[in-house]
Amino acid sequence: MTAAGFLAVSLGVALICALGGFLVGRFTAPRPEKKPEGLTVADLVQRVVEDSHDGIVVLNSFGDVVLHNPRAEQLGVVRNNRVDDRARKAAEAVRSTNEVVFVDLSPLDGVKGRQPEAVHAEVRWLVEGFTVVDASDESEAVRLEQTRRDFVANVSHELKTPVGALALLAEAVLDASDDQEEVRRFSAKIMQEATRLGTLVTELIALSRLQGAEKLPELTDVEVDVVISEALSRSKLAAESVNIDIATDEPSGLLVPGDRTLLVTALSNLLDNAVSYSPPGSPVSVSRRLVDGHVEIAVTDRGIGIAEDQQTRVFERFYRVDKARSRATGGTGLGLAIVKHVAANHGGEVKLWSLPGTGSTFTLRLPAAAAHDQDLVPTGTSDHGGEL
């Protein structure tokens, strides 16, 4: 609740208490009173309290609950009509000092039934003998802060590797300045690490934009066949270097509303991932189909596969199924995270089917353009978007 909202509620409750006492003492004669028409100020204040996103609890001088809204119970501030002991102690401090007290009411170990992970509250003096607890759910802010700290720590760790390698290789070049063969060998490695560093920075910037730093441009109808063709061109060199042939189905004429550059990037990441985690000479395939008003682009490989307990984590930033293989191929660990966010920003999703030792199928599922006939019979029946 905002400071202005809190002040309004506090003043309203105080007004109700004071006005109620005044009316009881003033009008003692049993003459009939005309009932006001419509909503009263008390009704409005009560509705504000009842509908507040924050948990509101009013305590008397003994620390008993005299008023609370449903949100206070949802946040666990009030249970069985008793306020959390931490809030009660804070109220005692407020009555002693008449100053605002901030208290953490997050769930304690062993306390069950609360969904929020972080609940913070302000306890204020309300009126003589009464205090009010204003509690809010800060779980999302806490999670975002933890994500930010993890992200910074991961980025720092990932950047140290190529930067440290560049420093060591540069030193090696200086030491071998008289040996042209060694200079060429170390220089090639420097170029490799510099390329990896550049790719990491580029993907970090792309991921930052996809996570909300910048809005996507206005979406236009994009030809799925063109997206697949451009993604294949980007992955052609890497596939040929390990003797992998990427097979595709026939052009479909399907359209999706989106940003072509981002869609090509997402599909390229899926193809590069399939090539990197497949044995040399094994097949990789790309297929497309229309299913229930969505276009599904599936990339299937016969690689090492992904264990079930890792399948929910492969879309995390910097997570690698096989760290040694990923570093050997220059992977940054951001490719699948970018795919996930590209799909989400297009109103779609990315699905995974995988079996260790058999292979994997990543399916980019996007809403089809309105131009498509939704009654078109979908092709294919595979649950994971491809045949292995």
Secondary structure, 3 states (H helix, E strand, C coil): CCHHHHHHHHHHHHHHHHHHHHHHHHCCCCCCCCCCCCCCHHHHHHHHHHHCCCEEEEECCCCCEEEECHHHHHCCCEECCEECHHHHHHHHHHHHHCCCEEEECCCCCCCCCCCCCCEEEEEEEEECCEEEEEEEECHHHHHHHHHHHHHHHHHHHHHHHHHHHHHHHHHHHHHCCCCHHHHHHHHHHHHHHHHHHHHHHHHHHHHHHHHHHCCCCCCEEEEHHHHHHHHHHHHHHHHHHCCCCEEECCCCCCEEEECHHHHHHHHHHHHHHHHHCCCCCCCEEEEEEEECCEEEEEEEECCCCCCHHHCCCCCCCCCCCCHHHHHHCCCCCCHHHHHHHHHHHCCCEEEEEEECCCEEEEEEEEECCCCCCCCCCCCCCCCCCCCC
